[in-house]
Amino acid sequence: MSAAHRLLVLSGGHPYEAEPFAALLASLDGWAVTHLIHPEAEAAVGAGAADDADAILFYDMPGYSFEGGRAVTRPPSFAYRRAIAHHFARGGGAVAMHHAIAGWAEWPEWAAMIGGRFLYAPGEANGERHLDSGYRHDVRYDAVVLDPGHPVTAGLPPRFPLRDELYLAPVWGAVTPLLRADHRFVRDNFYSAAEAVAGRMFSNSGWDHRPESDLIAWEKPVGNGRLVYIQPGDGPAAYADPNLRRLIANALGHVAAA
């Protein structure tokens, strides 16, 4: 891939280990990387930081503050929303990783772009009411390739092991399935996000969440571009995994070619 390809990386709003994540970004051959961190990233994007990006890597979870045992949310600025919509309208692409599926709870169009939503509190997603979503850290599972002929999965083994966080959250719309997790996405295997926000980590007491999709990577069209969502990517072990690095590199190359 030519070095002329420009990648805008957005992070912040959710904790992560900066040095291992920087090593992941450094492994992306052929990309000129600009990394912006919220809250400054929102203003920078609104002022034009995404205007010449071939692809955006969303590793952010903006629009939240956690206060008094609850999640307080706000929408993005009009300028930010306009800039992201313009990026896709002109054929720009994006990869959204891991907790990006939870970002901007008060911007429904963001969930529609991704094709899923992680909820920190009971609420609406895709026109339906949902309980708060589920999480489970340090799950050992196999990722299973669903479309071996797709550019995003090129070069990956048919299945490969990961140790990472999984989400129990709704997925919808015209998504192209790429990977699934060999794991049961049912209430007993996850903990309540709302309970965690309230200070009761690793609890699913009184939380009767329905089963959800086992998809952990998919593609969908957005405007004149496309977006690939990749659920793996919680921490250093995932950042360093060679199969996950290949998946991310493939996905970025694919969406930049839109």
C-alpha positions as CSV (number, residue, x, y, z in Angstrom):
1,M,0.0,0.0,0.0
2,S,1.3,3.5,-0.8
3,A,2.4,5.7,2.0
4,A,0.1,8.3,0.5
5,H,-2.7,6.6,2.4
6,R,-3.7,8.8,5.3
7,L,-5.1,7.3,8.5
8,L,-6.9,9.3,11.2
9,V,-7.0,7.5,14.6
10,L,-9.4,8.6,17.2
11,S,-9.2,7.4,20.8
12,G,-10.2,8.5,24.3
13,G,-13.3,8.3,26.4
14,H,-12.3,4.7,27.5
15,P,-9.1,3.7,29.2
16,Y,-6.5,1.8,27.3
17,E,-2.7,1.2,27.5
18,A,-1.1,3.8,25.3
19,E,2.3,2.3,24.5
20,P,1.0,-1.1,23.4
21,F,-1.7,0.6,21.3
22,A,0.9,2.8,19.7
23,A,2.9,-0.3,18.8
24,L,-0.2,-1.7,17.0
25,L,-0.5,1.5,15.0
26,A,3.2,1.4,14.2
27,S,2.7,-2.1,12.7
28,L,0.4,-0.7,10.0
29,D,2.7,-0.6,7.0
30,G,1.9,2.0,4.3
31,W,-0.1,4.4,6.4
32,A,0.7,8.0,7.5
33,V,-1.0,8.0,10.9
34,T,-2.5,11.0,12.7
35,H,-3.7,10.2,16.2
36,L,-6.1,12.5,18.0
37,I,-7.5,11.9,21.5
38,H,-10.8,13.2,22.9
39,P,-11.9,15.7,24.0
40,E,-9.6,17.6,21.7
41,A,-10.3,15.1,18.9
42,E,-13.9,16.2,18.6
43,A,-13.1,19.8,18.0
44,A,-10.3,18.9,15.6
45,V,-12.5,16.7,13.5
46,G,-15.2,19.4,13.4
47,A,-12.5,21.8,12.2
48,G,-11.5,19.6,9.3
49,A,-9.0,17.0,10.6
50,A,-10.8,14.2,8.8
51,D,-11.1,16.0,5.5
52,D,-8.2,14.4,3.7
53,A,-8.2,11.0,5.6
54,D,-8.5,7.9,3.4
55,A,-9.7,6.0,6.5
56,I,-10.6,6.6,10.1
57,L,-9.8,4.1,12.9
58,F,-12.3,4.7,15.7
59,Y,-10.9,3.4,19.0
60,D,-12.8,5.9,21.0
61,M,-15.9,6.0,23.3
62,P,-16.8,9.7,23.5
63,G,-19.9,11.3,24.8
64,Y,-19.8,9.9,28.4
65,S,-19.0,10.8,31.9
66,F,-19.5,8.4,34.7
67,E,-20.8,10.1,37.8
68,G,-22.5,9.0,40.9
69,G,-23.0,5.4,39.7
70,R,-24.6,6.3,36.4
71,A,-23.5,7.1,32.9
72,V,-24.1,10.8,31.9
73,T,-24.2,11.3,28.1
74,R,-24.1,14.1,25.6
75,P,-24.3,14.2,21.8
76,P,-21.4,15.3,19.6
77,S,-21.2,18.8,18.2
78,F,-22.9,19.6,15.0
79,A,-19.5,20.2,13.4
80,Y,-18.3,16.8,14.3
81,R,-21.4,15.1,13.0
82,R,-21.2,17.0,9.8
83,A,-17.5,16.1,9.3
84,I,-18.1,12.3,9.9
85,A,-21.1,12.3,7.5
86,H,-19.0,14.2,4.9
87,H,-16.2,11.6,5.3
88,F,-18.5,8.7,4.3
89,A,-20.4,10.8,1.7
90,R,-17.1,11.4,-0.2
91,G,-16.3,7.6,-0.2
92,G,-14.0,7.6,2.9
93,G,-14.0,4.4,5.0
94,A,-13.6,3.5,8.6
95,V,-12.7,0.7,11.0
96,A,-14.4,0.8,14.4
97,M,-12.8,-1.3,17.1
98,H,-14.0,-2.7,20.3
99,H,-15.5,0.0,22.6
100,A,-16.3,2.3,19.7
101,I,-19.6,0.5,19.5
102,A,-20.6,2.2,22.7
103,G,-19.7,5.7,21.7
104,W,-22.1,8.7,21.3
105,A,-25.1,7.2,23.1
106,E,-27.1,10.3,22.1
107,W,-26.2,10.1,18.4
108,P,-28.4,7.3,17.0
109,E,-26.9,7.7,13.5
110,W,-23.5,6.5,14.9
111,A,-25.1,3.2,16.0
112,A,-26.7,2.9,12.6
113,M,-23.4,3.4,10.9
114,I,-21.8,0.6,12.9
115,G,-24.8,-1.7,12.8
116,G,-24.9,-2.3,16.6
117,R,-24.9,-0.6,20.0
118,F,-23.4,-1.3,23.4
119,L,-25.7,0.2,26.0
120,Y,-24.5,1.3,29.5
121,A,-28.1,1.7,30.6
122,P,-31.4,0.3,29.4
123,G,-32.5,2.3,26.4
124,E,-33.4,2.3,22.7
125,A,-31.3,0.8,19.8
126,N,-32.6,0.4,16.3
127,G,-36.1,1.5,17.4
128,E,-36.4,-1.2,20.1
129,R,-36.0,-1.1,23.8
130,H,-33.0,-3.1,25.2
131,L,-31.6,-3.8,28.6
132,D,-28.1,-2.5,29.3
133,S,-25.5,-4.6,27.4
134,G,-23.1,-7.3,28.8
135,Y,-19.4,-7.6,29.0
136,R,-16.9,-10.3,30.0
137,H,-13.1,-9.8,30.3
138,D,-10.4,-12.2,29.5
139,V,-12.5,-14.7,27.6
140,R,-10.5,-17.4,25.9
141,Y,-12.3,-18.3,22.6
142,D,-11.7,-19.1,19.0
143,A,-12.5,-16.6,16.3
144,V,-14.1,-18.3,13.3
145,V,-13.8,-16.9,9.8
146,L,-17.2,-16.8,8.1
147,D,-16.2,-15.5,4.7
148,P,-12.6,-16.7,3.7
149,G,-12.9,-15.1,0.3
150,H,-13.4,-11.6,1.7
151,P,-10.5,-9.1,1.5
152,V,-10.8,-8.4,5.2
153,T,-10.2,-12.0,6.2
154,A,-7.5,-12.7,3.6
155,G,-4.6,-14.7,5.0
156,L,-6.3,-15.6,8.2
157,P,-6.6,-19.2,9.4
158,P,-10.1,-20.7,9.4
159,R,-10.2,-20.3,13.2
160,F,-7.7,-18.8,15.6
161,P,-7.5,-18.3,19.4
162,L,-8.0,-15.0,21.2
163,R,-8.1,-13.9,24.8
164,D,-10.1,-10.7,25.0
165,E,-13.3,-9.0,26.2
166,L,-16.6,-9.9,24.5
167,Y,-19.9,-8.0,24.5
168,L,-23.5,-9.1,24.7
169,A,-25.2,-6.4,22.6
170,P,-27.6,-6.0,19.7
171,V,-26.4,-6.2,16.1
172,W,-28.7,-5.3,13.2
173,G,-29.1,-4.2,9.6
174,A,-27.4,-5.1,6.3
175,V,-24.1,-6.3,7.7
176,T,-21.8,-8.7,5.9
177,P,-20.6,-11.2,8.6
178,L,-16.8,-11.7,8.7
179,L,-16.0,-13.4,12.0
180,R,-17.9,-15.0,14.9
181,A,-16.8,-16.1,18.3
182,D,-17.0,-19.7,19.3
183,H,-18.7,-18.7,22.6
184,R,-22.3,-18.7,23.8
185,F,-23.7,-15.2,23.8
186,V,-26.2,-15.6,26.6
187,R,-26.9,-13.9,29.9
188,D,-25.1,-16.4,32.1
189,N,-21.8,-15.8,30.3
190,F,-21.8,-12.0,30.8
191,Y,-22.0,-9.3,33.4
192,S,-24.3,-6.2,33.4
193,A,-22.8,-2.9,32.2
194,A,-25.3,-0.9,34.4
195,E,-24.3,-2.9,37.4
196,A,-20.6,-2.2,36.7
197,V,-21.3,1.5,36.3
198,A,-23.2,1.4,39.7
199,G,-20.0,0.0,41.3
200,R,-21.0,-3.6,41.3
201,M,-18.5,-5.2,38.9
202,F,-18.9,-8.7,37.7
203,S,-22.6,-8.9,38.5
204,N,-25.7,-10.0,36.5
205,S,-28.1,-10.1,39.4
206,G,-31.6,-9.4,38.3
207,W,-30.4,-8.9,34.7
208,D,-32.4,-11.0,32.3
209,H,-30.7,-10.1,29.0
210,R,-31.8,-11.9,25.9
211,P,-29.2,-13.9,23.8
212,E,-27.5,-11.9,21.1
213,S,-25.5,-12.5,17.9
214,D,-22.1,-14.2,18.1
215,L,-20.7,-11.9,15.3
216,I,-17.5,-10.2,16.3
217,A,-16.6,-8.6,12.9
218,W,-18.7,-7.4,10.0
219,E,-18.8,-4.9,7.2
220,K,-21.5,-2.5,6.2
221,P,-22.0,0.3,3.7
222,V,-22.1,3.9,5.0
223,G,-22.9,6.6,2.6
224,N,-20.6,6.1,-0.4
225,G,-18.0,4.4,1.8
226,R,-17.9,1.4,4.1
227,L,-17.2,0.6,7.7
228,V,-15.8,-2.6,9.2
229,Y,-16.5,-3.2,12.9
230,I,-14.0,-5.4,14.8
231,Q,-15.0,-6.3,18.4
232,P,-11.6,-7.7,19.5
233,G,-9.1,-5.2,20.8
234,D,-9.5,-4.7,24.5
235,G,-5.8,-4.6,25.5
236,P,-2.1,-5.4,24.9
237,A,-2.5,-9.1,24.3
238,A,-5.0,-8.4,21.6
239,Y,-3.0,-5.5,20.1
240,A,0.0,-7.8,19.7
241,D,-1.9,-10.8,18.3
242,P,-0.6,-11.4,14.7
243,N,-4.0,-12.5,13.4
244,L,-5.8,-9.5,14.8
245,R,-3.1,-7.2,13.4
246,R,-3.6,-8.8,10.0
247,L,-7.4,-8.4,10.3
248,I,-7.1,-4.7,11.2
249,A,-4.6,-4.0,8.4
250,N,-6.8,-5.9,5.9
251,A,-9.9,-4.0,7.0
252,L,-8.1,-0.6,6.7
253,G,-6.9,-1.4,3.2
254,H,-10.3,-2.6,2.2
255,V,-12.3,0.5,3.4
256,A,-9.7,2.9,2.0
257,A,-10.2,1.3,-1.4
258,A,-13.9,2.2,-1.4
